[in-house]
Amino acid sequence: MNKVKIYNKVKENDVVTSFYIKSEDGKELKKNEAGQFIAIKPIKDGENKSAIRQYSLSMKPGEDFYRISIKREEHGLVSRYMHDNVQIGDTVEISDPLGNFILKESNKPLVLLSGGIGVTPMMSMLYKAVEQKRDVIFVQAVLNSTAHTFKDEINSIKNDNTNVKTAIFYQNPLESDKKGKDYDFEGVATKEWIEENLPKDGDFYFCGPLGFMKHVYDTLRGMDVSEDAINYEMFGPSKNLANL
Ligand SMILES: Cc1cc2nc3c(=O)[nH]c(=O)nc-3n(C[C@H](O)[C@H](O)[C@H](O)COP(=O)(O)OP(=O)(O)OC[C@H]3O[C@@H](n4cnc5c(N)ncnc54)[C@H](O)[C@@H]3O)c2cc1C
């Protein structure tokens, strides 16, 4: 593990906070591939001091800093500790970037789908795809504006890049949430919506709650999208969606 410094802490919304990380000694951080994560050991004292959790890197790959974006779990050990205890200037221990959930080179249209906090690896893939000038459809499903992570950042990428299209789903919009401005669709991305709006010949990457991922996987397989065009990551124990 490497000792690094938290140099910024930004509240994204009611549930998610981003932490910006630089090395402590000015040494370069190892460059990441789009989609990778780091492991972090933030607790310094007490019985939980060896607790380690994984967080996807959510910034543009290749920056000289890391950004992780953490959803606070009410009873969670590390996510709660990060939100409530870790402050700007603190040091934490992290691994180098890890993981095989990586955006592969391809000319096919790219579809990035996320549910909730599963947006984090999708964000770095979006940046990478924009750099490669790929056609991207970015589908983001969240509860409502209280959990709409990276809204302004994604809008700004979309406004600057005509090859990026977005579809934002609010499962349960607040009265103050405006359709057409804050979000595009109420409810979830149904089987019918996916079949009608996503390209069969695309490369698909997705991340989110297990039920969301199983639904996306089954729908894509039902559209005859081949296994090798389907890529996903679980934020818990890894499972093969084909066997669930
Ligand atoms: C590859 C990978 C990438 C990931 N990327 C991200 C990311 O970008 N952002 C992100 O936020 N997360 C990410 N995660 C998930 C993250 O690693 C943690 O699993 C998550 O933050 C929960 O950790 P925790 O220590 O807070 O919760 P834990 O203490 O490990 O608890 C796990 C769950 O159990 C619940 N729980 C614990 N104790 C109780 C109790 N007494 N009663 C009821 N419920 C309880 C918690 O609420 C929590 O939901 C990723 C995971 C993986 C594997």
The ligand as a MOL file (V3000), in Angstrom:
LIG
                    3D

  0  0  0     0  0            999 V3000
M  V30 BEGIN CTAB
M  V30 COUNTS 53 58 0 0 0
M  V30 BEGIN ATOM
M  V30 1 C -14.4690 -3.3720 -7.5520 0
M  V30 2 C -15.3090 -2.5520 -6.5950 0
M  V30 3 C -15.4850 -1.2010 -6.8210 0
M  V30 4 C -16.2690 -0.4290 -5.9540 0
M  V30 5 N -16.4280 0.8970 -6.2060 0
M  V30 6 C -17.1970 1.6450 -5.3730 0
M  V30 7 C -17.3820 3.0500 -5.6210 0
M  V30 8 O -16.8570 3.6130 -6.5890 0
M  V30 9 N -18.1510 3.7600 -4.7430 0
M  V30 10 C -18.7520 3.1560 -3.6560 0
M  V30 11 O -19.4250 3.8470 -2.8740 0
M  V30 12 N -18.5960 1.8230 -3.4200 0
M  V30 13 C -17.8180 1.0780 -4.2260 0
M  V30 14 N -17.6290 -0.2560 -3.9540 0
M  V30 15 C -18.2120 -0.8260 -2.7100 0
M  V30 16 C -17.2280 -0.5990 -1.5360 0
M  V30 17 O -16.0360 -1.3260 -1.7480 0
M  V30 18 C -17.8100 -1.0180 -0.1840 0
M  V30 19 O -18.2570 -2.3410 -0.2840 0
M  V30 20 C -18.9400 -0.1150 0.2950 0
M  V30 21 O -18.4900 1.2260 0.4210 0
M  V30 22 C -19.4610 -0.5930 1.6680 0
M  V30 23 O -18.3680 -0.6540 2.5500 0
M  V30 24 P -18.5640 -0.2940 4.0820 0
M  V30 25 O -17.2880 -0.6460 4.7980 0
M  V30 26 O -19.0770 1.0720 4.2640 0
M  V30 27 O -19.7130 -1.2940 4.5030 0
M  V30 28 P -19.5580 -2.6890 5.3040 0
M  V30 29 O -19.2380 -2.4190 6.7160 0
M  V30 30 O -18.6150 -3.5620 4.5370 0
M  V30 31 O -21.0180 -3.2070 5.1860 0
M  V30 32 C -21.5130 -3.7240 3.9420 0
M  V30 33 C -22.9980 -3.4840 3.8600 0
M  V30 34 O -23.6740 -4.0550 4.9410 0
M  V30 35 C -24.4900 -3.0870 5.6050 0
M  V30 36 N -24.3790 -3.2820 7.0450 0
M  V30 37 C -23.2430 -3.3700 7.7720 0
M  V30 38 N -23.5310 -3.5380 9.0610 0
M  V30 39 C -24.8780 -3.5600 9.1500 0
M  V30 40 C -25.8030 -3.7070 10.2280 0
M  V30 41 N -25.3920 -3.8530 11.4790 0
M  V30 42 N -27.1240 -3.6360 9.9520 0
M  V30 43 C -27.5660 -3.5050 8.6930 0
M  V30 44 N -26.7460 -3.3600 7.6450 0
M  V30 45 C -25.4270 -3.3940 7.8770 0
M  V30 46 C -23.9320 -1.7490 5.2270 0
M  V30 47 O -24.9170 -0.7340 5.2080 0
M  V30 48 C -23.3760 -1.9940 3.8630 0
M  V30 49 O -24.3820 -1.7860 2.8960 0
M  V30 50 C -16.8680 -1.0490 -4.8270 0
M  V30 51 C -16.6840 -2.4180 -4.6030 0
M  V30 52 C -15.9180 -3.1550 -5.4710 0
M  V30 53 C -15.7390 -4.6330 -5.2010 0
M  V30 END ATOM
M  V30 BEGIN BOND
M  V30 1 1 1 2
M  V30 2 1 2 3
M  V30 3 2 2 52
M  V30 4 2 3 4
M  V30 5 1 4 5
M  V30 6 1 4 50
M  V30 7 2 5 6
M  V30 8 1 6 7
M  V30 9 1 6 13
M  V30 10 2 7 8
M  V30 11 1 7 9
M  V30 12 1 9 10
M  V30 13 2 10 11
M  V30 14 1 10 12
M  V30 15 2 12 13
M  V30 16 1 13 14
M  V30 17 1 14 15
M  V30 18 1 14 50
M  V30 19 1 15 16
M  V30 20 1 16 17
M  V30 21 1 16 18
M  V30 22 1 18 19
M  V30 23 1 18 20
M  V30 24 1 20 21
M  V30 25 1 20 22
M  V30 26 1 22 23
M  V30 27 1 23 24
M  V30 28 2 24 25
M  V30 29 1 24 26
M  V30 30 1 24 27
M  V30 31 1 27 28
M  V30 32 2 28 29
M  V30 33 1 28 30
M  V30 34 1 28 31
M  V30 35 1 31 32
M  V30 36 1 32 33
M  V30 37 1 33 34
M  V30 38 1 33 48
M  V30 39 1 34 35
M  V30 40 1 35 36
M  V30 41 1 35 46
M  V30 42 1 36 37
M  V30 43 1 36 45
M  V30 44 2 37 38
M  V30 45 1 38 39
M  V30 46 1 39 40
M  V30 47 2 39 45
M  V30 48 1 40 41
M  V30 49 2 40 42
M  V30 50 1 42 43
M  V30 51 2 43 44
M  V30 52 1 44 45
M  V30 53 1 46 47
M  V30 54 1 46 48
M  V30 55 1 48 49
M  V30 56 2 50 51
M  V30 57 1 51 52
M  V30 58 1 52 53
M  V30 END BOND
M  V30 END CTAB
M  END
